[in-house]
């Protein structure tokens, strides 16, 4: 079972995001404050769980968490500020919406912009270490999946119901055939092309 918290006797919120590597769609993040005595042997990094298990755990997390919230940054915003900043902004937006103010934030990964007046700790692979980060990863992933399924009905040719916006061959083939949508991240390498190599001419003309 994962660790319950980093600091005892502290209101600690775990934060994680979903959708950083996608070619299309918003990036989602969640913040979750669990009770200090929370236990669940199934709880783990969302990437290690089946879809059915993620949704099963989402119900448990939402029912038993002291507070939880989801933050969203749009594809248009991602193009303006870059995906790292957008992922951090989504976490900030999730923390903004918590109805209990945390005393400490546990962040999945190794980069974070400090949230005003709340200390934080970054944890590489935190979603496989701490329950509150794992819970956040599950909420971020499932709410983002719900959103991708909804916009897939509007643009069925991109196979978003299966790839959730990630760069599969079918997704990129659809971009080549049909072009982009308002949901695509135009700052990304959408077609997966190799960057052009610059060639330099090092020959000298002798006078």
N, C-alpha and C positions, 0 to 999 in steps of 0.2 A: 504494500500500500504506500502511496505517496505521502510526503510530509505534510502536516496540517498547516504549518506556518513557519516563518523564519524567526520572528520575534514573539515570544510569549506575552500574554497580557497586553496585546496591542491590537487595535482595530486595523487589520491588514487587508488590502484589496489586491487580488491578483489581476493582471492585465495581459491580454494577448490580442493578436490581430489575425485576420484571414484575408487572403486574396492579393498578397503582395506581388506574386509572380504572374498574375493573370494579364491577358492582353485586353480584356474587356471587363467592364463593371466597376462598381465602387469598391473601396476597401472598407472592411468592417472591423471593429474592435469591441471587446467587452471588458468590463470590470466587475469583479465578483468579490463580495465579502461573505465568507462562510462562517458558521458558528465554530468556535474553537474546538468543540468536541465532534465536529462533523466526521463521519467515516463512510467510505464507500469503496469497496475493493475493485469495482469495475472502472472507477474514475481514472483516466489516463489522458495523455496527449491525444487530441482528437484525430490526428493522422494515424494512430495505431488502433482506432476503433472502427467497426463497421458503421454504415449509415444508420442502421436500425438502433444500434447501441447509443450512438450520439443523440438521437432524438429521445430515446428512453431516458438518458442521463439529463437531457435538457429539462425535462419535466421535473425530475428530482431536484436539480439545481435551483430552478425557479421557485419551487415550493419550499425548499429548506434554507436557501441562502438568506442571510440577514438583509442583504441588498444586492441588486445586480442591475446593470444597464448596458446598453449597446450604443456605440458611436459610429458614425458613418462619414466618410470623405468621398466625394464624387469623383468620377473619372476626369471630369473637367478640372477639378481642383488638383488632382494628381498631376495632370499635365503642367499645371502652373507652378507647383512647388516641389515636385519630385516625390517618388513613392516612399522614401524613407521618412521625409517630413510628414507626408500624408498619413502614414501608419501611426506615427507618434501623435499627430493631431487627432486621429480617430480615437486613440486611447484617452487623450485629454478630454475629448467630448464625452466619452463613456463615464469617466470619473466625474465630470460636471453633473451628470444626471443621477448619480447615486443619491439616495435619500438619507444615507448615513455618511458623514464625512470620515474618510479613513485617516488613520494616523501614520500610515506607512503604505507605500506601493511596492509590490513585487512585479517586476516587468520581465516578460520573456524576451531573451535576446541580450545584446551587449550595447545597445545605443538607446538613449532616451533623453529628451529635453525635460529638465525638472518641471514638475507641476508646482504652481505657486503654493508655497508654505506647507508642502507635504514632502518629507524625505522619501527617497526611493532606493531600491536595490535592483540592478539588472542581473539576470540569471540566464546563462546560456543553457538551452534545453530545459528551461524552467517548467515548460508544460509537461515534462516527464519527471519532474522533481517535486513540485508543490501542487497540492490539490486546488488551491484557489486559482493558480494560473491555468491548470488543466481545465477547470470549470469555465474559465474565461475563453479558452481556446474552443471549447465545445459550443458555447453560445455564439461566438463570433462566426465559427464555421457554419453552424446550422442556419443562423439568420441570413448569412450571405448566400447560402445555397437556396433558401426560400426565395430570396430576391432574384437570383439568376434563373430559377425555374419560372418566375413570373415574367421576366423580360424575354425569356426564350420563346414564349407564346407569340410575342410580337415579331421576333426574328428567328423563325425555326431553322433556317438554313445553316446557322452557325453551330448547331449541336450543343448549345449551352446547357441543355438539360442533362447532358452526359459529362461534358468537359468543364462546366462551371466557369468558362472564360479562360481556362488555362491553354497554353500554346500546343495543342495537339495538331497533328498533321491535317485532320479533317477541318479543324477550325481555321488553320492558315489557308487551306485550299479554298474554303468558302470566302475568305477575305480576298484572295486572288480573283475569284470568280464574280463575287457580288459587291466588292468594295467594303468600306467601313460603315459603321453605324454611329449614332451619337454616343453610344456606350463604350466605344473603343478608346483605348488610351493612345492618343496620337504621338506621344513622346516615346512610345515603345517601338522596338524593332518587330513590327507586326508580322512580317513575312519571313523572319528568321534568316535574312540574307547576311552573308559574310560582309563585314565592313570592307570598303574598297581600300586596297593598298596603294599608298602613294609611291610613285616611281620617281627616282631622281636620276638625272643624267650627270654622271661624274666624268664625262669626257671633256678634254680641254682642246681648244683649237690653238695650235702653235702658229705664232706669227711668222 
